Amino acid sequence: MSQPVGAAPRASSWGQVRDLENFQVFLMPTPEALKEKSLTKFRALGPENSLFRCAASVAGLALLRNMKEADVEATVMKYLQTIRRSFPNLVISDDCGMANKNGRTTKQNCASAFDPKRACIIEINETLMTRMGNAYKYIVADRDVEKHAAHFRTLHLRLSITMAHELVHVFTLFLKRAEDEHTPPRTTYAGKGDKETGEAGRFWEGHFLGGWVDMRLDREGQETIALRSDENSKRLLDRDFGRWFKRGMTGLTDLDHIVPAVEPGLEEWKWQQNYRNQFAAGADAKADDPKQPRELMATQVVWLTRRNSETAAGRFPSYTLSGQDIHDFALKPKTRIREIKARGK
């Protein structure tokens, strides 16, 4: 059942968990549809779909917090409440330049009331979401559960950080209300951002985590995560990573640890030498294919964000999901994510 934007999300019995309202997930039109210029043949997913469940849990973890409301700045609190009441339309895609990206946000001008579902679109890489969904299916089927649970948790954490990164970009829109008003130039981290436009998402990762999160495939083809830092950063050492280094080292760097003072125990983590790109072979070429659009087409953006009944928001149901279920799903993937019905139904 669809539920309109209404009352504030409810607090569950677990800390600060909140329900997620008006949630919608779409798959990009097939390559054949794109070639035929059928640009708006998006496929809407529902709670019975494994990718939908994974996406809901990723969104929930990206928004999760255990701080008292009094400790959260009022503007941030209002933003988080707004996002939970009307989560941006989420598109799972490897097309339109997304083949080699974890995530991306498309913003729209919103001079009046800020409704995230009308103001922006968040895209998440389909290859990574599918691998997470497959790991989930294996867990549910009780097949090599320990292995697939580790795979699921790695992807869940990585994609949740990606989602939080993108929601930081949406926060910029919430503050500025204009698609061409970007992050201040001083808000940069680890080579991302320039003198004209900062990089809020990676800046948030550096501030919140002490480095930026990177993921590659290990020798067995399983995703693994590293926390990397700007070569001038000391924040990783502040978080007890210093035991890996000889006295005087500044932390993991974008030089992939090819430095003489590294302890022998860190040699196995030479990132670019020992780990492979997590995206499928040819992803870079696909993303840069001059015959394909590099981003969502204007027609698609309009279709996904407009209010009339012929667009995504009106044609397909949106779902209000239990925040407690979303939280539990991350720890116990067999948890069923329930839809919360409107009162009296």
Secondary structure, 3 states (H helix, E strand, C coil): CCCCCCCCCCECCCCCCECEEEECEEECCCHHHHHCCCCCCCEEECCCCHHHHHHHHHHHHHHCCCCCHHHCCHHHHHHHHHHHHCCCEEEEECCCCCCCCCEEEEECCCCCCCCHHHHEEEEEEHHHHHHHHHHHHHHHCCCCHHHHHHHHHHHHHHHHHHHHHHHHHHHHHHHHCCCCCCCCCCCCECCECCCCCCCHHHHHHHHHHCCEEEEEECCCCCEEEEEECCCCCCHHHHHHHHHHECCCCCCCCCCCCCCCCECHHHHHHCHHHHCECCCCCCHHHHHCCCCCCCCCCHHHHHHHHCCCCCCHHHHCCCEEECHHHHHHHHHCCCCCCCECCCCCC
